Amino acid sequence: MSAVVGAFAALVAVAVLGYVVGAFGVLRKDDELVLSRLAFFVATPALLFTTVARADLKAIFSVVLVTNLVSLFVVQALFLLIAAVIWRRTRSQATIGVLASSYVNAGNLGVPVAAYVLGDGALVAPIVLFQVLILAPVAFAVLDGDRQGSGRRVSLRTVVTRPFRNPLTVASLLGLLVSVLGVRLPEIVMRPIDLVAAAAVPVALVAYGLSLSAGTKDSITVRRDVVLAVALKTFVQPLAAYAIARWALDLHGTALLAPTLLAALPTAQNVYVYAVHYRASRTLARSAVLLSTLLSIPTMILIAGLLT
């Protein structure tokens, strides 16, 4: 337990550093975008490539993916049942709400948690691939076809190719290709990639803390849609993952901690980007991202303390 708590303490300390430098004006709100883009487009893809390329494929596509998929479908079904069937939300509103309640921040926060707390950054790779290759395109297709949404029409080609313009997806797929083929890249190639990959966790965490220092300035709401999405994301999804891993798969120890912890990751900022693009439920998406992010760290620390 002490090792896990110590790893979390290190993550929180770096995130707090980001918050402090933002609160004191050392870094500005605009710098958070620069750091996030550096992490998203450069450092995190390098980390995903190196970890997946060197990982055991059986370890990657294991219980983490199974529990993530089942827990994701559980919270999505609950949100649709309540928001779409009972509250009669539109297709676009329900779709953004579904994403807000289940689409985890696997890139900026998931990679640091997997690498430093669980000891294997590759554990988050299948979640990244599923969200970007399957979940997001399905959501885009629903939003594109909703006349009550933005009205923007996107071609099938755009929907199909969009995931392959995501650097995290490309890096993960390239790492899988190297691992499947058993290719051993020369040290002169891997060393600079490893060097860039080492920046992924601290840069992402500083950006994360910096976003919290400015995040409360944005307008948020605690309407029932937001409360439902945040409650499902923060509490129900990790509980569902735990139940599946513990009682359906009979897992214990780290094998039980990994899927539960990754299911507790907050709503990804991508959801707000999608809401802005489709002009649907932007307040819901922004509020869910901020509130779930604020709740995620204490929730994950509690999970780590209880399961180790």
Number of C-alpha atoms within 10 A of each C-alpha: 11 10 12 19 16 13 19 20 14 14 22 18 15 20 22 19 18 26 23 18 16 23 17 10 11 10 16 16 17 10 15 23 14 12 19 23 16 17 26 20 15 19 25 29 25 27 30 31 28 24 23 27 26 17 18 14 14 8 12 20 16 14 21 26 18 18 27 27 17 15 26 25 16 17 24 24 14 17 25 19 14 15 22 18 12 10 13 13 16 15 19 25 23 25 25 24 30 25 29 34 34 33 27 30 23 25 24 22 20 25 27 26 26 20 18 18 23 23 15 19 22 28 29 27 29 21 26 23 18 15 20 20 18 13 15 20 18 16 18 18 16 14 28 20 17 17 12 14 19 17 13 14 12 13 10 10 8 10 16 14 12 15 19 14 10 15 17 27 23 17 24 26 19 17 24 24 15 18 20 12 9 11 11 11 10 8 10 8 9 13 11 12 18 17 13 16 21 15 17 26 25 17 23 28 26 25 30 23 24 29 24 22 21 15 18 12 8 10 9 19 14 14 11 12 24 24 18 20 31 28 18 26 31 26 16 22 28 27 19 23 29 26 18 22 24 17 10 10 14 11 16 13 10 15 16 23 25 26 26 29 27 28 33 28 27 31 30 26 20 17 27 24 14 20 26 16 12 20 17 24 20 20 19 26 30 24 26 34 27 22 23 28 23 14 17 20 17 12 19 22 16 13 18 22 14 10 17 15
